Amino acid sequence: MKNPLHPIPCPSGTPLIGNLLSLNVKAPLQSLMELTRELGPIYWLNMMGKPMIRASGPEIVKELSDEPRFDKSARGPLRRVRSIRSDGLFTSDTSAPNWSKAHNILMPTFSQQSMDGYLPQMIDIAEQLMLKWERLNVDDEIDAARDMTGLTLDTVGLCGFDFRFNSFYREDFHPFIGALTRTLEISILQRQIPLEDIALRSRLKQQYKDVLYMNKLVDDIVSVRRRSGGKQHNFGHPHKLNS
């Protein structure tokens, strides 16, 4: 088969499913790294007829990050996420009014001065993780993936929304994380094929409940912040968890 993205290389694949079997589902990142060593810093994969281009290395990433030359286009699962609550920063194209609105609101929060102000909250979450590890016995196992996920979510929640997911005070993640994960998973699974809604009926029903829960939680956070004038508060304090 002729390479439609020539001269970008593509590994040999299988009819119909393309390069789906080229990735090890138990170690996907390692599979991509191995392909990078074989094919170079840029290559593409045929994922059941849909091209997926992978790029790495500082030179190519710098070129792809040149905003005047490239634009953002939400496709596939990201576009399907719009059905949850319209379009926004991650689910809209850069030409959409809501993208510009969200972008302009968030830009000041990523300034150097703002980032410096997040340091105490970032240290707060990092110390929670260190304390958790310090309390383990010498033969206890550490779930690094779980703890790094918790570290990221808790840091974003506290710095961005003054909300504590308290991942290190729980055996499982905050219910919001489960709802978000399930919602994204169903968006990825959907392919707009016949009888799909019937096959995914139970998961779509759960998605409806998850979306209601997430919207209510976000609305509650906004309401609390407005009443407090944007000041710090104890919404989501570890001793006031709402599961």
NUMAR-914812 format. One record per residue: residue number from 1; x, y, z of N, C-alpha, C, O in turn; residue in one letter. Coordinates in steps of 0.2 Angstrom, whole numbers. Layout:
BEGIN
   n n_east n_north  n_up ca_east ca_north ca_up c_east c_north  c_up o_east o_north  o_up res
 NUM      X       Y     Z       X        Y     Z      X       Y     Z      X       Y     Z   A
...
This chain:
BEGIN
   n n_east n_north  n_up ca_east ca_north ca_up c_east c_north  c_up o_east o_north  o_up res
   1      4      -6     0       0        0     0      4       6     0      9       7     4   M
   2      3      11    -4       7       17    -5      5      21     1      0      22     4   K
   3     11      24     4      11       28    10      8      35     8     11      39     5   N
   4      1      37    11      -2       43     9      1      49    12      0      55    10   P
   5      5      48    17       8       53    21     16      54    19     20      57    23   L
   6     18      51    14      25       51    12     27      58    12     24      63     9   H
   7     33      60    15      39       55    17     39      53    24     44      50    26   P
   8     33      55    28      33       53    35     32      45    35     28      42    32   I
   9     37      42    38      37       34    38     31      31    42     28      35    47   P
  10     29      25    40      24       21    44     26      14    44     28      11    39   C
  11     26      11    50      27        4    50     22       0    47     17       2    46   P
  12     24      -6    45      20      -11    41     14     -13    46     16     -14    52   S
  13      8     -14    43       3      -16    47     -1     -22    44      1     -25    40   G
  14     -7     -22    47     -12      -28    45    -18     -25    42    -20     -20    44   T
  15    -20     -29    36     -26      -26    33    -32     -25    38    -33     -29    43   P
  16    -36     -20    37     -42      -18    41    -40     -14    47    -42      -8    48   L
  17    -36     -17    51     -34      -14    58    -28     -10    58    -26      -7    63   I
  18    -24     -10    52     -18       -6    52    -13      -8    57    -10     -13    57   G
  19    -11      -3    61      -5       -3    66     -8      -4    73     -4      -3    77   N
  20    -14      -7    73     -17       -7    80    -13     -12    84    -12     -12    90   L
  21    -10     -18    81      -6      -23    84      1     -21    85      5     -24    88   L
  22      3     -15    83      10      -13    83     11     -10    90     17      -9    92   S
  23      6      -9    94       7       -6   101      5     -12   106      0     -15   106   L
  24      9     -12   111       8      -17   117      4     -13   122      6      -8   125   N
  25     -2     -16   123      -7      -13   127     -5     -13   134     -7      -8   138   V
  26      0     -17   136       2      -17   143      8     -12   144     10     -10   149   K
  27     11     -10   138      17       -5   139     16       0   132     21      -1   128   A
  28     11       3   132      10        8   126     16      13   125     18      14   119   P
  29     18      16   130      23       21   130     29      18   127     33      21   123   L
  30     31      12   130      37        9   128     37       7   120     42       7   117   Q
  31     31       5   118      30        3   111     31       9   107     35       9   101   S
  32     29      15   109      30       21   105     37      23   105     40      26   100   L
  33     40      22   110      47       24   111     52      19   106     56      22   103   M
  34     50      13   106      53        8   102     52      10    94     57      10    90   E
  35     46      12    92      45       14    85     49      20    84     51      21    78   L
  36     50      25    89      53       31    87     61      29    86     64      32    82   T
  37     63      24    90      70       22    88     71      19    82     76      20    78   R
  38     66      16    79      66       12    73     65      17    67     68      17    62   E
  39     60      22    68      57       26    62     60      33    62     59      36    57   L
  40     62      35    68      64       42    68     60      46    73     55      44    75   G
  41     61      53    73      57       57    78     50      59    75     46      61    79   P
  42     48      57    69      41       58    67     39      52    63     43      50    58   I
  43     33      49    64      31       44    60     23      44    61     21      48    65   Y
  44     20      40    57      12       40    58     10      32    59     13      28    56   W
  45      4      31    62       2       25    63     -5      24    60     -9      29    60   L
  46     -7      19    57     -13       18    54    -18      14    59    -18       8    60   N
  47    -22      18    62     -26       16    67    -33      14    64    -38      18    65   M
  48    -34       9    61     -40        6    58    -43      12    53    -49      13    53   M
  49    -38      14    49     -40       18    44    -39      26    45    -39      30    41   G
  50    -38      27    52     -37       34    54    -29      35    55    -27      32    60   K
  51    -26      40    52     -19       42    53    -18      45    60    -22      49    62   P
  52    -13      43    64     -11       46    70     -3      47    70      1      43    70   M
  53     -2      54    69       5       56    68      8      57    75      5      60    80   I
  54     14      54    76      18       55    82     24      58    81     28      57    76   R
  55     26      64    85      32       68    84     35      68    91     32      69    96   A
  56     42      68    91      46       69    97     52      73    95     54      74    89   S
  57     56      75   100      62       78    99     61      86    99     56      88    97   G
  58     66      89   102      65       97   103     64     101    97     60     105    97   P
  59     67      99    91      67      103    85     60     102    82     57     107    80   E
  60     57      96    82      51       95    78     45      98    83     41     101    80   I
  61     46      97    89      41       99    94     41     107    94     35     110    94   V
  62     47     110    93      47      117    93     44     120    87     40     125    87   K
  63     45     116    81      41      118    75     34     117    75     30     122    73   E
  64     32     112    78      24      111    79     21     115    84     15     116    83   L
  65     25     119    88      22      123    93     22     130    90     20     135    94   S
  66     24     131    84      24      138    81     16     140    80     14     138    75   D
  67     13     144    84       6      145    84      4     149    77     -1     147    75   E
  68      8     154    75       6      157    68      5     152    63      2     153    58   P
  69      9     146    63       9      142    57      3     136    58      1     133    53   R
  70      1     135    64      -3      129    65     -9     131    69     -9     136    73   F
  71    -15     127    69     -21      129    72    -23     123    76    -21     117    74   D
  72    -28     124    80     -31      118    84    -37     116    81    -42     120    80   K
  73    -38     110    80     -44      107    78    -46     101    82    -43      96    83   S
  74    -52     102    85     -55       96    89    -58      91    85    -63      92    82   A
  75    -55      85    85     -58       79    81    -59      73    85    -57      73    91   R
  76    -62      68    83     -63       62    86    -66      62    93    -71      66    93   G
  77    -63      59    98     -66       59   105    -67      66   107    -72      67   111   P
  78    -63      71   106     -63       77   109    -70      81   106    -73      84   110   L
  79    -71      80   100     -77       82    97    -84      79   100    -89      82   101   R
  80    -83      73   101     -89       69   104    -90      71   111    -96      71   114   R
  81    -85      74   115     -86       76   122    -90      82   122    -93      84   127   V
  82    -91      86   116     -95       92   116   -102      90   118   -106      94   121   R
  83   -104      84   117    -111       82   118   -113      82   126   -118      83   128   S
  84   -107      83   130    -108       83   137   -110      90   139   -115      90   143   I
  85   -107      95   137    -109      102   139   -106     107   134   -102     111   136   R
  86   -108     106   128    -106      111   123    -99     111   121    -95     106   123   S
  87    -96     116   119     -89      117   117    -85     121   122    -89     125   126   D
  88    -79     120   123     -75      124   128    -68     124   125    -66     123   119   G
  89    -63     125   130     -56      126   128    -53     120   125    -50     121   120   L
  90    -55     114   127     -52      108   125    -56     105   119    -53     101   115   F
  91    -62     107   118     -67      103   114    -69     108   108    -73     105   104   T
  92    -66     114   107     -68      118   102    -62     120    97    -56     120   100   S
  93    -63     122    91     -58      124    87    -56     131    89    -60     135    92   D
  94    -50     133    87     -47      140    89    -52     145    86    -51     151    88   T
  95    -55     144    80     -59      149    77    -66     150    81    -70     154    79   S
  96    -68     145    86     -74      146    89    -74     151    95    -69     152    98   A
  97    -79     155    95     -79      160   101    -78     158   108    -74     161   111   P
  98    -81     152   109     -80      150   116    -72     148   118    -70     148   123   N
  99    -68     146   112     -61      145   113    -58     151   115    -54     151   120   W
 100    -59     156   111     -56      163   113    -58     165   120    -53     168   123   S
 101    -64     164   122     -66      167   128    -63     163   134    -60     166   138   K
 102    -62     156   133     -59      152   138    -52     154   139    -49     154   144   A
 103    -49     154   133     -42      156   132    -40     162   135    -35     163   139   H
 104    -43     167   134     -42      174   137    -43     174   144    -39     178   148   N
 105    -48     170   147     -49      170   154    -43     166   158    -41     168   163   I
 106    -40     161   155     -35      157   158    -28     160   157    -24     158   161   L
 107    -27     163   152     -20      166   150    -17     169   156    -11     167   158   M
 108    -20     174   160     -17      177   166    -15     172   171    -10     174   175   P
 109    -19     167   172     -17      162   177    -11     158   176     -8     155   180   T
 110     -8     159   170      -2      155   168      4     160   167      9     158   164   F
 111      3     166   169       9      171   169     14     169   174     13     164   179   S
 112     20     171   174      25      170   178     24     171   185     25     168   190   Q
 113     20     177   186      18      179   193     13     174   196     14     173   202   Q
 114      8     172   192       3      168   194      6     161   196      5     158   201   S
 115     11     159   192      14      152   193     18     152   199     18     147   203   M
 116     21     158   201      25      158   207     20     158   213     22     155   218   D
 117     14     160   212      10      160   218      7     153   219      4     152   225   G
 118      8     149   215       5      142   216     10     138   220      8     132   222   Y
 119     16     140   221      21      136   224     19     133   231     20     127   232   L
 120     16     137   235      14      135   242      9     129   241      9     124   245   P
 121      4     129   236      -1      124   236      2     118   233      1     112   235   Q
 122      7     119   228      11      113   225     15     109   230     15     103   230   M
 123     18     113   235      22      110   240     17     107   245     19     101   247   I
 124     11     109   246       6      106   251      5      99   248      5      95   252   D
 125      3      99   242       1       92   239      7      87   239      6      81   240   I
 126     13      90   237      19       86   237     21      83   244     23      77   244   A
 127     20      87   249      21       85   256     16      80   258     18      75   262   E
 128     10      80   256       5       75   257      7      68   254      7      63   258   Q
 129     10      68   248      12       62   245     18      59   249     19      53   250   L
 130     23      64   251      29       62   254     27      59   261     30      54   263   M
 131     22      62   264      20       59   271     17      52   270     18      48   274   L
 132     13      51   265      10       45   263     16      39   263     15      34   266   K
 133     21      41   259      26       36   258     30      35   264     32      29   265   W
 134     31      40   268      35       39   274     32      35   279     35      31   283   E
 135     25      34   279      21       30   283     21      23   281     18      18   285   R
 136     24      21   275      24       14   273     29      10   276     34      13   278   L
 137     28       4   277      33       -1   279     38      -2   274     37      -1   268   N
 138     44      -5   276      49       -6   271     47     -11   265     50     -11   260   V
 139     43     -16   267      41      -21   262     34     -19   258     32     -23   254   D
 140     31     -13   259      25      -11   256     27      -9   249     32      -6   248   D
 141     22     -10   244      23       -8   237     20      -1   236     15       1   239   E
 142     23       3   232      21        9   230     18       9   223     21       7   218   I
 143     11      11   222       8       11   216     10      18   213      6      23   214   D
 144     16      18   209      18       25   207     13      28   202     12      34   203   A
 145     10      24   198       6       27   193      0      30   196     -2      36   195   A
 146     -3      27   201      -9       30   205     -7      36   209    -10      41   209   R
 147     -1      36   212       1       41   216      3      47   212      2      53   214   D
 148      6      46   206       8       52   202      1      55   199      1      61   198   M
 149     -4      51   197     -10       53   195    -13      57   200    -16      63   199   T
 150    -13      55   207     -16       59   212    -12      65   213    -16      70   215   G
 151     -6      65   213      -2       71   213     -4      76   208     -5      82   210   L
 152     -5      74   202      -7       79   197    -14      82   198    -15      88   198   T
 153    -19      77   199     -25       79   200    -26      84   206    -30      89   206   L
 154    -23      82   212     -24       86   218    -20      93   217    -23      98   219   D
 155    -15      93   213     -11      100   212    -16     104   207    -16     110   209   T
 156    -18     101   202     -23      105   198    -29     108   201    -31     114   201   V
 157    -32     103   205     -38      105   209    -37     111   214    -41     115   214   G
 158    -31     110   217     -30      115   222    -28     122   219    -30     127   221   L
 159    -23     122   215     -20      128   212    -25     131   207    -26     137   207   C
 160    -29     127   203     -34      130   198    -41     132   201    -44     137   199   G
 161    -43     128   206     -50      129   208    -51     129   216    -56     130   218   F
 162    -45     129   219     -45      129   227    -50     124   229    -54     125   234   D
 163    -49     118   226     -54      112   228    -49     106   229    -44     105   225   F
 164    -50     103   235     -46       97   236    -49      91   235    -54      89   237   R
 165    -46      87   230     -48       80   229    -46      75   234    -49      70   235   F
 166    -41      77   238     -39       73   244    -37      66   242    -39      61   245   N
 167    -33      65   236     -32       58   234    -28      54   239    -28      48   239   S
 168    -24      57   243     -20       54   248    -23      52   255    -20      50   259   F
 169    -29      55   255     -34       53   261    -39      48   260    -43      46   264   Y
 170    -39      45   253     -44       40   251    -40      34   249    -35      34   247   R
 171    -44      29   249     -42       22   246    -43      23   238    -39      21   234   E
 172    -48      26   236     -50       27   229    -50      34   228    -49      39   232   D
 173    -50      36   221     -50       43   219    -57      46   221    -61      43   222   F
 174    -57      53   221     -63       57   222    -68      55   217    -66      53   211   H
 175    -75      54   219     -80       52   214    -80      56   207    -81      54   202   P
 176    -77      62   208     -77       67   202    -72      63   197    -74      63   191   F
 177    -67      61   199     -62       58   195    -65      51   191    -64      50   185   I
 178    -68      47   195     -72       41   192    -77      43   187    -77      40   181   G
 179    -81      49   188     -86       51   183    -82      54   177    -85      52   171   A
 180    -77      57   178     -73       60   172    -70      55   168    -70      55   162   L
 181    -67      50   171     -64       44   168    -69      40   164    -68      39   158   T
 182    -75      39   167     -80       35   163    -82      39   157    -84      36   152   R
 183    -83      45   158     -86       49   153    -81      50   147    -83      49   141   T
 184    -75      50   148     -70       51   143    -69      44   139    -68      44   133   L
 185    -70      39   143     -69       32   140    -75      31   135    -74      28   130   E
 186    -81      32   137     -87       31   133    -86      36   126    -88      34   121   I
 187    -83      41   127     -82       46   121    -77      43   116    -78      43   110   S
 188    -72      39   119     -67       36   115    -70      30   112    -68      28   106   I
 189    -74      26   115     -77       20   113    -82      21   107    -83      17   102   L
 190    -86      27   107     -91       28   102    -88      29    95    -83      33    94   Q
 191    -91      26    90     -88       27    83    -94      29    78    -93      29    72   R
 192   -100      30    81    -106       32    77   -107      27    72   -108      28    66   Q
 193   -108      21    74    -109       15    70   -116      13    72   -119      14    77   I
 194   -120       9    67    -127        7    68   -127       2    75   -123      -2    76   P
 195   -133       3    78    -134        0    84   -129       1    90   -130      -3    95   L
 196   -125       6    89    -120        8    94   -124       9   101   -122       7   106   E
 197   -129      14   101    -132       16   107   -135      10   111   -136      10   117   D
 198   -137       5   107    -140       -1   110   -135      -5   114   -136      -7   120   I
 199   -129      -6   111    -124      -10   113   -121      -6   120   -118      -9   124   A
 200   -121       1   119    -118        5   125   -123       7   130   -122      12   133   L
 201   -129       5   129    -135        7   133   -133       9   141   -134      14   143   R
 202   -130       4   144    -129        4   151   -124      10   152   -124      13   157   S
 203   -119      10   148    -113       15   149   -116      22   148   -114      27   151   R
 204   -120      22   143    -123       29   141   -127      31   147   -128      37   148   L
 205   -131      27   150    -135       29   156   -131      31   161   -133      36   165   K
 206   -125      27   163    -121       30   168   -117      36   166   -116      40   170   Q
 207   -116      37   160    -113       44   157   -118      50   159   -115      55   161   Q
 208   -124      49   158    -129       54   160   -129      56   167   -129      62   169   Y
 209   -128      51   171    -128       52   179   -121      55   180   -121      60   184   K
 210   -116      53   177    -109       56   178   -109      63   177   -106      67   180   D
 211   -112      65   171    -112       72   168   -116      76   173   -114      82   175   V
 212   -122      74   176    -126       78   180   -121      79   187   -122      84   190   L
 213   -118      74   189    -114       74   195   -108      79   194   -107      84   198   Y
 214   -105      79   189     -99       83   187   -101      91   187    -98      95   189   M
 215   -107      92   183    -109       98   182   -112     101   189   -110     107   190   N
 216   -115      97   193    -117      100   200   -111     102   204   -111     107   207   K
 217   -106      97   204    -100       99   208    -96     105   206    -95     110   210   L
 218    -96     106   199     -93      112   197    -97     118   198    -94     124   200   V
 219   -104     118   198    -108      123   199   -107     125   207   -108     131   209   D
 220   -107     120   211    -106      121   218    -99     125   220    -99     129   224   D
 221    -94     123   216     -88      126   217    -88     134   215    -86     138   219   I
 222    -91     135   209     -92      142   207    -96     146   212    -95     152   213   V
 223   -102     143   214    -106      146   219   -102     148   226   -103     154   228   S
 224    -99     143   228     -95      145   234    -90     150   233    -89     155   238   V
 225    -86     150   228     -81      155   226    -84     162   226    -81     167   228   R
 226    -90     162   223     -93      169   222    -96     172   228    -95     178   230   R
 227    -98     167   233    -101      169   239    -95     172   244    -96     176   248   R
 228    -89     169   243     -83      170   247    -79     176   244    -74     178   246   S
 229    -81     178   238     -77      184   234    -71     181   232    -66     185   231   G
 230    -70     175   230     -64      172   228    -59     170   233    -53     169   231   G
 231    -61     171   239     -56      170   245    -55     162   246    -59     158   244   K
 232    -50     160   250     -49      153   251    -54     151   256    -57     155   260   Q
 233    -56     145   255     -61      142   259    -60     134   260    -55     132   258   H
 234    -64     131   264     -63      124   266    -67     119   262    -68     114   264   N
 235    -69     122   256     -73      117   252    -69     111   250    -64     112   246   F
 236    -71     105   252     -67       99   250    -62      98   255    -57      94   253   G
 237    -62     101   261     -57       99   266    -57      92   268    -62      89   268   H
 238    -51      89   269     -51       82   270    -55      79   276    -57      73   276   P
 239    -57      84   281     -62       81   286    -69      83   284    -73      82   288   H
 240    -70      85   278     -77       87   276    -78      84   269    -81      87   265   K
 241    -76      77   268     -77       74   262    -84      72   261    -87      70   265   L
 242    -86      73   254     -93       71   252    -92      66   247    -90      67   241   N
 243    -93      60   248     -92       54   244    -99      53   240    -99      48   236   S
